[in-house]
């Protein structure tokens, strides 16, 4: 049975193992046929973009939800 947790473009996350607590924003969500859904996330300070499985992003051992930045970030 699938326990799908919802994410949306614009949601913010922090890696649980990151002592610097860099904030990542969901940029897009992709479906790749037979593969599980993936998402592109962008680190707000550096602009680094990575693609990861949605299941990894909602795994509380890897990421936690975060509040957005204190100031408006350009989209």
C-alpha positions as CSV (number, residue, x, y, z in Angstrom):
1,X,0.0,0.0,0.0
2,X,1.4,3.4,-1.0
3,X,1.7,6.1,1.6
4,X,2.1,9.1,-0.7
5,X,2.9,12.3,1.0
6,X,2.2,15.4,-1.0
7,X,4.8,17.9,-2.1
8,X,4.3,20.9,-4.3
9,X,6.4,23.3,-6.4
10,X,7.6,26.0,-4.0
11,X,7.8,23.8,-0.9
12,X,11.0,24.1,1.2
13,X,13.2,21.4,2.7
14,X,16.4,21.0,4.7
15,X,18.7,18.0,4.6
16,X,18.7,16.4,8.1
17,X,22.4,15.8,7.9
18,X,23.3,19.3,6.9
19,X,24.8,21.3,9.8
20,X,24.6,24.5,7.8
21,X,20.8,23.9,7.3
22,X,20.8,25.0,3.7
23,X,17.3,25.5,2.4
24,X,16.1,23.7,-0.8
25,X,13.1,24.7,-2.8
26,X,11.0,22.3,-5.0
27,X,11.4,23.6,-8.6
28,X,9.5,20.9,-10.5
29,X,8.1,17.4,-10.2
30,X,8.7,14.9,-13.0
31,X,7.1,11.6,-13.9
32,X,9.4,9.2,-15.8
33,X,7.2,6.4,-17.0
34,X,7.9,3.3,-14.9
35,X,10.2,5.2,-12.4
36,X,8.9,6.7,-9.2
37,X,8.2,10.5,-9.3
38,X,11.2,12.7,-9.0
39,X,11.7,16.3,-8.2
40,X,14.3,19.0,-8.9
41,X,15.2,21.0,-5.9
42,X,17.3,24.2,-5.8
43,X,19.5,25.3,-2.9
44,X,18.6,28.9,-2.3
45,X,22.0,30.3,-1.5
46,X,24.1,28.7,-4.1
47,X,21.6,27.9,-6.8
48,X,22.7,24.3,-7.0
49,X,20.1,22.0,-8.5
50,X,19.7,18.3,-7.8
51,X,17.1,15.7,-8.9
52,X,15.9,13.2,-6.3
53,X,13.1,10.8,-5.9
54,X,10.0,12.3,-4.2
55,X,10.1,9.4,-1.7
56,X,13.6,10.5,-0.6
57,X,12.5,14.1,-0.2
58,X,9.6,13.1,2.1
59,X,11.7,10.6,4.1
60,X,12.2,12.3,7.5
61,X,15.5,10.5,7.9
62,X,16.9,12.5,4.9
63,X,14.9,15.8,4.7
64,X,12.6,17.9,6.9
65,X,10.1,20.5,5.8
66,X,11.3,24.1,6.3
67,X,9.8,27.5,6.4
68,X,10.5,29.6,3.4
69,X,13.2,32.3,3.4
70,X,12.7,35.4,5.5
71,X,12.9,37.6,2.5
72,X,11.3,37.1,-0.9
73,X,13.6,35.1,-3.2
74,X,13.4,35.6,-6.9
75,X,11.7,32.7,-8.6
